[in-house]
Amino acid sequence: AMLRVPRRLPGLFLAARGHHRRGMATKLWGGAFGANEGPDPVMEKFNASIGFDKALCLADIAGSEAYARALGRCGVLSEAEVTAMVAGLGEVKREWVTGTFEIVEASDEDIHTANERRLGELKGKDLAGRLHTGRSRNDQVATDLRLWLRREMYEITRHLRRLIQVARDVAARDESLDAAMPGYTHLQRAQPIRWSHFVLSHAWAWTRDAERLQAAFLRSDKCPLGSGALAGHPFFSSEDRERLAKDLGFEGGPTENSLDSVADRDFCVDFAQFAALLGAHLARWSEDLIIYGSAEFGFVKFGAQYSTGSSLMPQKRNPDALELLRGKSARLQAASAQLLALVSKLPSAYNKDLQEDKEAVFDVAKTLNLALPVAAGVLRTLAIDPEKMRSALVPAMLATDLAEYLVKKGVPFRETHHVAGRAVRLAEDQGKTIADLSLDDLQTLHPKFQADVKAVFDFDASLEARDADGGTSLRAQRAQLHKLDDWLNNAATFGPSPQSASIVYPVDDDDDA
């Protein structure tokens, strides 16, 4: 029967299912050490990574299964040995999935050691010992991490597309298109916009994030396995590496240079940098909504599903989801800085420093896999108050329209800008709005003001006047929605394929992308 892996089980949670037991130490690297030589116990703890790299357990097994078949094709293993080895790795996988795998603290310093040790217990040490032929943990971990991250990129791509789809659907509502509100610069009321325009402004930022993730995925989609420690593989032909890359779902084929392959963590930095900027965009969106949801603005009301209360003040409905999204942007930015600092001073090939790459990558993936569905839920359940939004519009926000009125009369804009500014000052001196200035008042500022100037002081007319693509008119809003529909259709192919993502653990093809 096919082994069923729980759907969308995050690698960190899955790996935590292993148990620990004590045992005799058997290292993969101990050949050059004497019987009484070995690391100090504190060094053992300092050196071990099993506590976190067990998240790679299924990726490591997937890589080993494909590698065993590759060793069979090149004649290192017999057909019977390949069959037994793959079957044994399947048993190891079952133990991880069911939570019965036991980590031996004395010997399992990392996930590669743990899986090989258990394979030896199940199928014999002689057979298990053949699995590492031509393979180093250097190319092994580089492959495992790419496989694991590809599976996470699959989920994150889908979450990000869903968020953008929700934004598109919210913006397309009649209520959103009709709701006029202040647009702000420097957090000061500037010009009228529509709620749909505000929502779409963030949706377009998120499309750029999705495009950055896609670019990062494409650059990462190459297979380093077969690079050995640094100098390449003694038993593989070029065709063997091509076939191995294909078996592991790497559409970009094998990596080009073995020395670079074992050191390359660009894909980790790319992923973290994408996440840092996405986090910044989510934080800015969150900040806007937190402000708009305050009693002083009252433009929006947060859904109960994504709010919390106060332990002291029963009247409070706090936007904790948005505050956490804003706060987690700092976490994502820190991971990006950590990884870039990690790789920036290393000599060529693999160095043990690279053991420190994983926790940052794991944390970024875990954060985004939670944050993006929360962001979509907040937006989907958000209620707006169009009356509050419209009541916040003030005639001074039409000062630019007043200047543009004179432009249409043939007056240079630089001059009309100053005239409109003097109109604002005159209204303030008279204790009224610019819309209340009389024609006589305006004509003292410029003779080309005529009776039709009163039509300027209409918020809806101001919205419709900005009809160029990207503007606030209804036509321009609908054009944006059409373009976003096109983008969403194109983005349906973004990210890893379900087939390649399923190499680590299955995806649900029935779930809406």
FIZA-381320 format. One line per field, with one value per residue (C-alpha): x, y, z. Coordinates in steps of 0.2 Angstrom, whole numbers, plus 5000, padded with zeros to 4 digits. Each point is the difference from the previous one (the first is absolute). Layout:
N
x: [X ...]
y: [Y ...]
z: [Z ...]
This chain:
513
x: [5000 5006 5007 4988 5009 4989 4995 5010 5010 5013 5018 5004 4984 5002 5019 4995 4991 5016 5004 5018 5009 5018 5012 5018 5009 5003 5006 5000 5016 5011 5012 5015 4997 5008 4989 5002 4999 4984 4991 4997 4982 4997 5007 4988 4986 5007 5003 4983 4986 4988 4989 4995 5006 4988 4988 5008 4996 4989 5010 5015 4991 4994 5018 5007 4987 5004 5018 4999 4992 5014 5013 4991 5000 5019 5004 5005 4984 4992 4981 4997 5010 4990 4984 5004 5008 4984 4989 5010 4999 4981 5000 5010 4988 4985 5008 5002 4983 4992 5011 5009 5017 5013 5014 5016 5008 5017 5002 4987 5008 4990 4986 5011 5008 4984 4992 5015 5002 4982 5001 5015 4989 4986 5010 5018 5014 5009 4986 4997 5019 4999 4987 5013 5011 5006 4989 5005 4989 5005 4990 4987 4995 5000 4988 4989 4998 4995 4988 4992 5000 4992 4985 4998 5001 4986 4989 5005 4997 4983 4997 5006 4989 4985 5004 5001 4984 4991 5006 4994 4983 4998 5005 4987 4985 4988 5002 5019 4999 4987 5009 5009 5013 5015 5016 5015 5018 5010 4985 4991 4984 5006 4988 4984 5002 4988 5001 5003 5015 5008 4997 5007 5015 5006 4994 5013 5014 4996 5001 5018 5003 4993 5011 5015 4996 4998 5017 5007 4993 5006 5017 5000 4993 5016 5007 5017 4999 5015 5012 5008 5010 5006 5009 4986 4994 5012 4987 4987 5000 4992 4984 4999 4999 4987 4990 5002 4994 4985 4996 5000 4989 5013 4995 5016 5011 5016 5010 5015 5015 5003 5010 4986 4986 5005 5003 4985 4987 4994 4983 4999 5004 4989 4985 5004 5001 4984 4992 5008 4992 4983 5001 5003 4985 4989 5005 4996 4983 4997 5005 4988 4986 5004 4999 4984 4992 5003 4986 5008 4998 4986 5002 5001 4994 5010 4992 4998 5010 5016 4998 5003 4994 5008 5002 4995 4990 4985 4995 5016 5001 5019 5007 5013 5001 5006 5011 5008 5002 5009 5011 5005 5007 5014 5003 5000 5012 5012 5001 5005 5014 5005 5002 5009 5012 5003 5005 5009 5017 5002 5014 4995 4991 4991 5004 4992 4993 4987 4992 4993 4990 4985 4991 4999 4992 4989 4993 4997 4990 4990 4996 4994 4990 4990 5001 4993 4984 4997 5002 4988 4988 5001 4997 4985 4991 5004 4984 5001 4990 4998 4991 5014 5012 4991 4997 5019 5002 5002 5000 5018 5004 4993 5013 5010 4984 4998 5017 4996 4985 5011 5011 4986 4997 5018 5009 5017 4999 5014 4990 4984 5008 5004 4982 4992 5012 4994 4982 5003 5008 4986 4987 5009 5001 4981 4996 4993 5004 5006 4984 4991 5011 4989 5004 5005 5012 5008 5001 5010 5013 4999 4988 4998 4989 4982 4983 5003 5014 4987 5000 5017 4995 4992 5010 4992 5005 5017 5001 4994 5011 5015 4996 5017 5005 5005 4988 4985 4986 4988 5006 5018 4995 4992 5015 5011 4989 5001 5019 5000 4989 5013 5014 4991 4997 5019 5005 4991 5015 5012 5010 5004 4989 4989 5010 5017 4994 4992 5017 5003 4982 4983 4990 4981 4996 4982 5004 4997 5016]
y: [5000 5018 5009 5015 5015 5013 5014 5016 4994 5013 4993 5007 4992 4983 4999 5003 4983 4990 4993 5000 4986 4998 4988 4997 5013 4996 5014 5001 5009 4991 4990 5011 5001 4988 4989 5012 5015 5010 5016 5006 4998 5019 5000 4986 5011 5015 4990 4991 5007 4986 5010 5011 4992 4985 5012 4993 4982 4997 5010 4990 4984 5006 5005 4983 4990 5008 4999 4981 4998 5011 4989 4985 5007 5003 4983 5004 4991 4984 5000 4990 5012 5015 4991 4996 5018 5009 4988 5004 5019 4998 4992 5014 5012 4991 5002 5019 5002 4990 5007 4984 5005 5000 5012 4993 5014 4993 4997 5010 5016 5005 4994 4991 4990 4996 4993 4990 4993 4994 4993 4990 4993 4995 4994 4997 5011 4993 5005 5017 5004 4999 5014 5013 4995 5015 5011 5013 5007 5017 4996 4990 5014 5013 4988 4997 5018 5004 4986 5006 5018 4995 4992 5016 5011 4990 5004 5018 5004 4994 5010 5016 4997 4997 5017 5009 4992 5005 5018 5000 4993 5013 5014 4995 5001 5014 5007 5001 5009 5012 5004 5017 5003 5011 4995 5005 5005 5003 4994 5016 5001 5003 4995 4990 4981 4985 4986 4988 5011 4998 4981 4998 5010 4987 4986 5006 5000 4982 4995 5007 4989 4985 5003 5001 4984 4992 5007 4993 4983 4999 5004 4987 4986 4991 4984 5000 4982 4991 5014 4990 5009 5013 4992 4990 4982 4986 4988 5010 5006 5016 4990 4993 5017 5006 4985 5002 5019 4994 4987 5013 5012 5013 5007 5011 4984 4997 5015 5004 5001 4988 5012 5013 4988 4995 5018 5008 5007 5013 4992 5002 5018 5003 4992 5010 5017 4996 4997 5016 5011 4991 5002 5019 5001 4990 5012 5016 4993 4995 5017 5008 4989 5002 5019 4999 4989 5012 5010 5016 4993 4987 4995 4981 4988 4984 4983 4991 4985 5010 5011 4998 5008 5008 4991 5016 5011 4990 5013 4997 4991 5000 4997 4988 4990 5016 5005 4983 5001 5017 4993 4984 5011 5003 4981 4998 5014 4993 4983 5009 5009 4985 4989 5013 5003 4981 4998 5016 4995 4982 4992 4989 4983 4994 5007 4995 5018 4994 4989 5017 5003 4989 5007 5017 4992 4989 5014 5011 4986 4997 5018 5003 4984 5007 5019 4999 4991 5012 5015 4993 4996 5018 5008 4988 5003 5019 5011 5018 5015 5010 5015 5002 5000 5013 5011 5001 5008 5019 5013 5005 4983 5007 5014 4991 4999 5019 5002 4988 5010 5015 4989 4996 5019 5001 5006 4991 4987 5008 5016 4991 4990 5016 5007 4985 5001 5018 4995 4987 5014 5012 4987 4997 5019 5001 4985 4990 4987 5003 4994 5014 5014 5011 5003 5017 4993 4989 5013 5011 4986 4997 5008 4984 4993 4999 4994 4982 4999 4994 4983 4997 4997 4983 4985 4988 5011 5000 4981 4999 5013 4989 4988 4995 4982 4998 5014 5001 5001 4985 4996 5000 4990 4987 5000 4996 4986 4993 5001 4991 4987 4997 5000 4987 4989 5001 4997 4984 4991 5009 4989 4982 4987 4989 4985 5007 5007 4983 4991 5006 4997 5000 5016 5001 5002 5004 5015 5017 5008]
z: [5000 4996 5015 5003 5007 5009 4988 5001 5015 5003 5000 5017 5008 4991 5005 5018 5000 5003 5017 5008 5008 5006 4991 4995 4989 4982 4989 4982 5000 5013 4990 5003 5018 5013 5011 5015 4989 4997 5005 5017 5006 4999 4983 4995 5005 4992 4984 4999 4989 5001 5012 4985 4984 5003 4991 4985 5004 4985 4988 5005 4997 4983 4995 5006 4991 4983 5004 5003 4983 4992 5008 4993 4983 5000 5007 5017 5007 4994 4996 5015 5011 4993 5003 5018 5003 4994 5010 5015 4997 4999 5017 5007 4992 5008 5017 4998 4994 5014 5013 5005 4993 5015 4999 5009 5008 5001 4982 4990 4998 4985 4990 4987 5013 5009 4984 4994 5018 5000 4983 5006 5014 4989 4985 5006 5002 4985 4988 5009 4999 4981 4999 5003 4985 4991 5011 5013 5013 4991 4984 5010 5011 4986 4991 5015 5004 4982 5000 5016 4995 4984 5009 5011 4985 4992 5015 5002 4982 5002 5016 4991 4985 5011 5009 4984 4994 5016 4997 4982 5006 5014 4988 4987 5012 4996 5017 4998 4983 5007 5016 4999 5013 5004 4992 5011 4998 5015 5009 4996 4989 4982 4986 4999 4995 5001 5012 4985 4995 5017 5000 4983 5004 5013 4988 4987 5013 5004 4981 5000 5015 4991 4985 5011 5008 4983 4994 5016 4997 4982 5006 5013 4989 4996 5008 5009 5004 4992 5004 5014 5013 4988 4985 4991 4999 4996 4994 4991 4982 4995 4995 5017 5008 4987 5004 5019 4998 4990 5013 5014 4990 4997 4983 4999 4999 5010 5007 4989 5012 5014 5010 4999 5003 5018 5005 4991 5012 4989 4999 5019 4999 4985 5010 5016 4990 4991 5017 5008 4986 5001 5019 4997 4988 5012 5014 4991 4995 5018 5006 4988 5006 5019 4997 4990 5013 5015 5007 4994 4982 5001 4981 5004 5012 5003 4999 5017 4993 4998 5016 5018 5016 5015 5016 5010 4988 4994 4987 4990 4983 4996 4983 5006 4984 4991 5014 4999 4981 5003 5014 4990 4986 5012 5002 4981 4998 5013 4992 4983 5009 5009 4985 4990 5014 5001 4982 4997 5008 4996 4990 4985 5002 5015 5018 5016 5001 4988 5013 5006 4984 5004 5016 4991 4984 5011 5010 4984 4992 5016 5003 4982 5000 5015 4996 4982 5004 5015 4988 4988 5014 5007 4983 4996 5017 5000 5000 4994 5005 4984 5009 5012 4985 4990 5016 5001 4983 5002 4986 5002 4992 4984 5000 4986 4990 5002 4993 4986 4996 4996 4990 4988 4998 4994 5016 5003 5014 5010 5001 5003 5015 5008 4997 5007 5016 5002 4999 5014 5011 4996 5005 5016 5004 4997 5010 4986 4988 4982 4994 5009 4992 4989 4982 5004 5013 4987 4987 5011 4999 4981 4987 4990 5014 4993 5007 4994 5013 5013 4991 5005 5018 4997 5007 4988 4985 5007 5000 4983 4993 5003 4986 4994 5003 5018 5006 5010 4987 5000 4982 5007 5015 4988 4989 5015 5005 4982 5000 5017 4993 4986 5013 5011 4985 4995 5018 5000 4994 5013 5012 5000 4991 5011 4994 5005 5017 5004 4999 5018 5006 4990 4996 4999 4981 5005 5010 4991 4994]
